[in-house]
Each structure stands twice: as C-alpha cells, then as structure tokens.
Amino acid sequence: MVTIPIGPQHPALKEPINLMVTVDGERIVDVDMRLGYNHRGIEKAAEQRTYIQNIYLTERICGICSTAHTTTFCQGVEELLSLEVPRRALYIRTLVCELERIHSHLLWLGVAGHELGFDTLFMYTWRDREIVMDLLEIISGNRVNYAMNTIGGVRRDIADNMRTQILEGVRQLAERSRYYLQVASSEVTFLRRTEKVGMLPKEKAQELCAVGPTARGSNIEYDVRKHDPYAAYPHLDFKVITSDRGDVLGRTVVRALELIESCNMCRQIIEELPPGETRVKAPRRVPAGEVVSKCEAPRGELTHYIRVIPPIAHRGLRLGHPP
C-alpha cells in the first residue's frame, strides 16, 4: 500500500482541500481529508467594513457562486431593516442566480469530463458556457462577479432589448443541456467511469449533511428554492430533481436536468417580468438583532449569519457588523 498526498494546492481542485490517499494498486482503501485547508478571514474583515462594502467582500468568497453569496447577504440585511424589496428586483435577482447556476453546472460537467479523460465533453460544455457568460455580461457588464445586488434591490434593470437575447440564449442552452443528458445516459466512456463510482447512499449522505446536487443525487429531495422559497421562486414553476443512483452518474444526471429546469425558469422570468422599480432606499439606522439568511447556491444550501449588537446598531449602514 502507498500513501499519496493530494493538495492543498492541486490543479484539478479549485477549492482548498488536502487529501492523504492510501491506495492498494489502483484501489483507494483509505483517505484522510482536511477540508477548508486555509482560512481567508472574510468574517473578521466584514466586521471592519460597512454593509455596502461587505456586498463586494461577500461577492468574492467564490467566483463561481458570487451572486448566491450577495443574494444571501442582502436578504439578511433587508430582513433586519424590514425592507420590502420590489417584485421586479426579486425577479432580476432570481434570473441572475439561475444563469449563475447554469454557468456553475456547465463548468462542473466540463471539469468532470476532463477528469474522466473525456476531453470532448470538456470542450463542448466550456464552449457552451460562453453563451451564459455572454448573457451575464449583457445584463451586468461583467462575466465574473456581476455586482448586481444591493441592499433594497438590484443595481441594474433588464432593458426591453435584452429580452430577446436572453430568451435565445437560454433556448440554445436548454437544447445543449438535453444533449449532455443524452451523453451521460449513453456514452460508453462516460458510463464506465461513473456508474457505481463514488457511491453515497442516502443514509450516508444524510449522516454527512450533504447538500445540493450531491444530496439530490442520493435521492434526498431538498432544495431551498422549493422548501424555503425566497426571491421570485414562490412564483415560478419548477421541479426538484433527484436520482436514486447515489453515484457519480446520478449526480451528473441531476445537474444535467437542473440545467434544463434553470433554462425554463429563466424563460418564465423574462416572460413574466413585472413592471416597477428595481430598488428601494434603505434607512440609515439598523436595529440591533440577528438573522440567518439562506439560499440554494449552485452547489447547495448557503447560509449567512448576521448579528448587529446594540453599541453599533444606532450608527446604521455606515458601520460594519460582527458576523
């Protein structure tokens, strides 16, 4: 048996992780995991900044799910302020969140294909990822870190001339997603390297507190968008995708089907986008209190805890807050 170190900086892993893998030939028999290998001190940095500044800080927690973080943070502050966000702003927030989910899932499929030695899938998905990144640039002006959310709504509106481009883009993405579902279900190379690989039974997934597509790939039907809805999700028609396979193939199928659901949601949002304002003015005084805010990020349930203590509560939005 041989012990092989992987990480904490490894070219195939974008998140900090250290694995000490024990192998017997080509079979992994044991692994010692250190997740969240390094600490960036974002929570401490947030204490020294204003609520507005913290939007930009939280957006940089993750480049793949930046809008998920700012949505969760802004929702929490808005709850503390008892702000009623305009319905149009909630729809636009949801649109950007779903486009970001498409971006994330396509990226995941591409990396999975690359790690499986199926580089054709990698090239296809990352080519199609350009479609959604172009849509995000049309809406926000940026391809990464979109800076759309603010306390009380969103910073940019959806102009009428954008609607046709967005609808055409999500139509293409839905078509390509159906193709990826077909590949995952029939391509021999893909099937042999994903079927019964990385088995995670439902009971084990619950024990380990798995979330998002990983949990749903083990037949756990839970999605914050459906079970604790926020933003515009209560007004949208969509399904929670699950698989009872519990292997890499099941988790792939879940993501492929979620791509199609996200495209359908984007279409609904554009077709039903309500009129009105895109933000309301936030009061300068923030009452003392605490709040837990959450959303369904592309990779699972995301939670922010915000606490305002009395000595700084009366000084309002100009001061930071202890997390």
C-alpha positions as CSV (number, residue, x, y, z in Angstrom):
1,M,0.0,0.0,0.0
2,V,1.1,3.5,-0.8
3,T,0.0,6.9,0.7
4,I,-0.3,9.7,-1.8
5,P,-0.7,13.4,-0.8
6,I,-3.1,15.5,-2.9
7,G,-3.2,19.2,-2.3
8,P,-3.7,21.6,-0.6
9,Q,-2.9,23.2,-3.9
10,H,-3.8,20.9,-6.7
11,P,-4.5,21.8,-10.4
12,A,-7.7,19.8,-10.5
13,L,-9.2,21.2,-7.4
14,K,-10.3,24.9,-7.2
15,E,-11.2,24.8,-3.5
16,P,-8.7,24.4,-0.7
17,I,-8.5,20.7,0.3
18,N,-5.8,18.3,1.5
19,L,-6.2,14.5,0.9
20,M,-3.9,11.8,2.2
21,V,-5.0,8.9,0.0
22,T,-3.9,5.3,0.7
23,V,-4.0,3.1,-2.4
24,D,-3.6,-0.6,-3.0
25,G,-2.7,-0.8,-6.6
26,E,-5.4,1.4,-8.3
27,R,-8.0,1.0,-5.5
28,I,-8.4,3.6,-2.8
29,V,-8.6,1.9,0.6
30,D,-8.5,4.9,2.9
31,V,-8.4,8.7,2.8
32,D,-7.6,11.3,5.5
33,M,-9.4,14.6,4.5
34,R,-8.7,18.2,5.6
35,L,-11.5,20.3,4.1
36,G,-11.3,24.1,4.0
37,Y,-7.5,23.9,4.3
38,N,-6.8,27.6,4.5
39,H,-8.7,30.5,6.2
40,R,-9.1,33.8,4.5
41,G,-10.5,35.7,7.4
42,I,-13.5,37.1,5.5
43,E,-15.8,37.1,8.6
44,K,-13.3,39.2,10.5
45,A,-12.8,41.5,7.6
46,A,-16.6,42.0,7.4
47,E,-16.6,43.4,11.0
48,Q,-14.4,46.4,9.9
49,R,-16.5,47.3,6.8
50,T,-19.8,48.9,6.1
51,Y,-22.8,46.9,4.9
52,I,-22.4,48.2,1.4
53,Q,-18.7,47.4,1.4
54,N,-19.5,43.9,2.6
55,I,-21.6,43.2,-0.5
56,Y,-18.4,43.4,-2.6
57,L,-16.5,41.4,0.0
58,T,-19.0,38.5,0.1
59,E,-19.2,38.5,-3.7
60,R,-15.5,37.5,-3.7
61,I,-16.0,34.5,-1.4
62,C,-16.4,32.4,-4.6
63,G,-16.1,33.3,-8.2
64,I,-18.5,30.6,-9.3
65,C,-21.4,31.4,-7.0
66,S,-20.7,35.1,-6.3
67,T,-24.4,36.2,-6.8
68,A,-25.5,33.4,-4.4
69,H,-23.4,35.0,-1.6
70,T,-24.5,38.6,-2.2
71,T,-28.2,37.5,-2.5
72,T,-27.9,35.7,0.8
73,F,-26.2,38.6,2.5
74,C,-28.5,41.3,1.1
75,Q,-31.6,39.3,2.1
76,G,-30.3,39.1,5.7
77,V,-29.7,42.8,5.9
78,E,-33.0,43.6,4.3
79,E,-34.8,41.4,6.9
80,L,-33.0,43.3,9.7
81,L,-34.2,46.6,8.1
82,S,-37.7,45.3,7.4
83,L,-37.3,46.3,3.8
84,E,-39.8,45.2,1.2
85,V,-37.8,44.7,-2.0
86,P,-39.7,45.5,-5.2
87,R,-41.0,42.4,-7.1
88,R,-39.2,43.3,-10.3
89,A,-35.9,43.4,-8.3
90,L,-36.7,39.9,-6.9
91,Y,-37.3,38.6,-10.4
92,I,-34.0,40.0,-11.7
93,R,-32.1,38.6,-8.7
94,T,-33.6,35.2,-9.4
95,L,-32.7,35.5,-13.1
96,V,-29.0,36.2,-12.4
97,C,-29.0,33.4,-9.8
98,E,-30.3,30.8,-12.3
99,L,-27.9,32.0,-15.0
100,E,-25.1,31.6,-12.5
101,R,-26.3,28.1,-11.7
102,I,-26.2,27.2,-15.4
103,H,-22.6,28.6,-15.5
104,S,-21.6,26.5,-12.5
105,H,-23.2,23.3,-13.7
106,L,-21.6,23.6,-17.1
107,L,-18.2,24.2,-15.5
108,W,-18.7,21.2,-13.3
109,L,-19.6,19.0,-16.2
110,G,-16.6,20.1,-18.2
111,V,-14.2,19.5,-15.3
112,A,-15.8,16.1,-14.7
113,G,-15.3,15.2,-18.3
114,H,-11.7,16.3,-18.2
115,E,-11.0,14.3,-15.0
116,L,-12.6,11.2,-16.7
117,G,-10.4,11.6,-19.7
118,F,-13.3,12.6,-21.8
119,D,-12.0,15.9,-23.1
120,T,-14.6,16.2,-25.9
121,L,-17.2,16.8,-23.2
122,F,-15.0,19.3,-21.5
123,M,-14.6,21.3,-24.7
124,Y,-18.3,21.2,-25.6
125,T,-19.5,22.3,-22.1
126,W,-17.0,25.1,-21.8
127,R,-17.8,26.3,-25.3
128,D,-21.5,26.5,-24.4
129,R,-20.6,28.1,-21.1
130,E,-19.6,31.1,-23.2
131,I,-23.3,31.6,-24.0
132,V,-24.3,32.1,-20.4
133,M,-21.3,34.2,-19.6
134,D,-22.2,36.5,-22.5
135,L,-25.8,36.8,-21.2
136,L,-24.4,37.7,-17.8
137,E,-22.2,40.3,-19.4
138,I,-25.2,41.7,-21.3
139,I,-27.2,42.0,-18.0
140,S,-24.5,43.2,-15.6
141,G,-21.5,44.3,-17.7
142,N,-19.3,41.6,-16.1
143,R,-18.6,37.9,-16.9
144,V,-17.5,37.2,-13.3
145,N,-18.6,38.9,-10.1
146,Y,-21.7,40.6,-11.5
147,A,-22.2,43.3,-8.8
148,M,-26.0,43.1,-9.4
149,N,-27.3,43.1,-5.8
150,T,-27.6,45.9,-3.4
151,I,-29.4,46.4,-0.2
152,G,-33.0,47.1,-1.2
153,G,-32.9,45.5,-4.7
154,V,-30.6,45.3,-7.7
155,R,-28.3,47.9,-9.3
156,R,-29.3,47.3,-12.9
157,D,-32.5,46.8,-14.8
158,I,-33.4,44.5,-17.7
159,A,-34.0,46.6,-20.7
160,D,-36.6,45.5,-23.3
161,N,-33.9,45.0,-26.0
162,M,-32.2,42.4,-23.7
163,R,-35.2,40.1,-23.5
164,T,-34.8,38.6,-27.0
165,Q,-31.1,37.9,-26.5
166,I,-31.7,36.3,-23.1
167,L,-34.6,34.1,-24.5
168,E,-32.5,33.0,-27.5
169,G,-29.5,32.2,-25.2
170,V,-31.5,30.1,-22.8
171,R,-33.1,28.3,-25.7
172,Q,-29.7,27.3,-27.0
173,L,-28.6,26.3,-23.5
174,A,-31.7,24.1,-23.0
175,E,-31.0,22.4,-26.3
176,R,-27.4,21.7,-25.4
177,S,-28.3,20.5,-21.9
178,R,-30.6,17.9,-23.4
179,Y,-27.7,16.7,-25.5
180,Y,-25.5,16.4,-22.3
181,L,-28.2,14.4,-20.7
182,Q,-28.1,12.0,-23.6
183,V,-24.3,11.8,-23.5
184,A,-24.4,11.0,-19.7
185,S,-27.0,8.3,-20.3
186,S,-25.5,6.5,-23.4
187,E,-21.8,7.3,-23.9
188,V,-19.8,4.2,-23.0
189,T,-16.7,6.0,-21.9
190,F,-18.7,8.2,-19.6
191,L,-20.8,5.3,-18.2
192,R,-17.9,3.0,-17.4
193,R,-16.2,5.7,-15.3
194,T,-19.3,7.0,-13.4
195,E,-21.6,4.0,-12.8
196,K,-21.3,2.7,-9.3
197,V,-18.3,5.0,-8.7
198,G,-18.2,7.3,-5.6
199,M,-21.2,5.6,-4.1
200,L,-23.0,7.8,-1.5
201,P,-26.2,6.0,-0.1
202,K,-29.0,8.2,1.1
203,E,-28.4,7.3,4.7
204,K,-24.7,8.2,4.5
205,A,-25.5,11.5,2.6
206,Q,-27.8,12.5,5.5
207,E,-25.2,11.5,8.1
208,L,-22.6,13.6,6.4
209,C,-25.0,16.5,5.8
210,A,-24.6,16.5,2.0
211,V,-26.4,19.4,0.2
212,G,-27.3,20.5,-3.3
213,P,-26.9,18.2,-6.3
214,T,-24.7,15.8,-4.2
215,A,-27.6,15.2,-1.8
216,R,-30.2,15.1,-4.5
217,G,-28.1,12.6,-6.4
218,S,-28.6,10.4,-3.4
219,N,-32.4,10.7,-3.5
220,I,-32.7,13.5,-0.9
221,E,-35.4,15.7,-2.1
222,Y,-34.4,19.0,-0.6
223,D,-33.9,22.3,-2.3
224,V,-34.1,25.7,-0.5
225,R,-35.7,27.3,-3.6
226,K,-38.7,24.9,-3.2
227,H,-38.8,24.1,0.5
228,D,-37.9,27.6,2.0
229,P,-38.5,29.8,-1.1
230,Y,-37.1,33.3,-1.4
231,A,-36.8,36.0,-4.1
232,A,-39.1,35.1,-7.0
233,Y,-39.1,31.3,-6.6
234,P,-42.6,31.2,-5.0
235,H,-43.9,32.4,-8.3
236,L,-42.0,30.0,-10.6
237,D,-43.0,26.5,-11.8
238,F,-40.1,24.1,-11.4
239,K,-39.3,20.6,-10.2
240,V,-36.7,19.4,-7.6
241,I,-34.5,17.0,-9.5
242,T,-33.4,13.8,-7.7
243,S,-31.7,10.5,-8.6
244,D,-31.7,7.3,-6.5
245,R,-28.4,6.1,-8.0
246,G,-26.1,7.6,-5.4
247,D,-23.1,7.5,-7.7
248,V,-21.2,10.0,-9.9
249,L,-23.6,9.2,-12.8
250,G,-26.6,10.1,-10.6
251,R,-25.0,13.4,-9.6
252,T,-24.3,14.1,-13.3
253,V,-27.8,13.4,-14.4
254,V,-29.2,15.6,-11.6
255,R,-27.0,18.5,-12.8
256,A,-28.0,18.0,-16.5
257,L,-31.7,18.0,-15.6
258,E,-31.2,21.0,-13.4
259,L,-29.7,22.9,-16.3
260,I,-32.9,22.3,-18.2
261,E,-35.0,23.5,-15.2
262,S,-32.9,26.6,-14.8
263,C,-33.4,27.4,-18.5
264,N,-37.1,27.0,-18.1
265,M,-37.1,29.3,-15.0
266,C,-35.1,32.0,-16.9
267,R,-37.7,31.9,-19.7
268,Q,-40.5,32.3,-17.2
269,I,-38.8,35.2,-15.5
270,I,-38.3,37.1,-18.8
271,E,-41.8,36.4,-20.0
272,E,-43.4,37.4,-16.6
273,L,-41.1,40.1,-15.5
274,P,-43.2,42.5,-13.6
275,P,-43.1,46.3,-14.0
276,G,-41.9,48.7,-11.4
277,E,-38.8,49.9,-9.5
278,T,-35.7,47.8,-9.1
279,R,-34.7,49.0,-5.6
280,V,-35.9,50.9,-2.6
281,K,-33.9,53.2,-0.4
282,A,-32.5,51.6,2.7
283,P,-32.8,53.5,6.0
284,R,-29.6,54.6,7.7
285,R,-30.5,53.2,11.1
286,V,-30.1,49.4,11.6
287,P,-31.8,48.0,14.6
288,A,-30.0,45.5,16.9
289,G,-30.7,41.9,16.1
290,E,-29.6,38.8,14.4
291,V,-30.7,36.9,11.3
292,V,-30.0,33.7,9.4
293,S,-30.4,34.1,5.7
294,K,-30.0,31.2,3.2
295,C,-30.4,30.4,-0.5
296,E,-29.8,27.5,-2.8
297,A,-26.3,28.1,-4.3
298,P,-25.3,26.0,-7.4
299,R,-23.5,23.5,-5.1
300,G,-26.1,23.5,-2.3
301,E,-27.6,25.3,0.7
302,L,-25.7,28.5,1.5
303,T,-26.2,30.2,4.9
304,H,-25.1,33.7,6.2
305,Y,-25.5,34.7,9.8
306,I,-25.6,38.4,10.5
307,R,-25.6,39.9,14.0
308,V,-25.9,43.6,14.9
309,I,-25.1,44.4,18.5
310,P,-26.6,47.4,20.3
311,P,-23.5,49.7,20.6
312,I,-23.2,50.0,16.8
313,A,-26.8,49.4,15.8
314,H,-27.8,53.1,16.1
315,R,-25.0,54.2,13.8
316,G,-26.6,52.5,10.8
317,L,-25.3,51.4,7.5
318,R,-22.1,53.4,7.8
319,L,-20.5,50.8,10.2
320,G,-19.7,47.2,9.8
321,H,-21.3,44.4,11.6
322,P,-19.9,41.4,13.5
323,P,-20.9,38.2,11.7
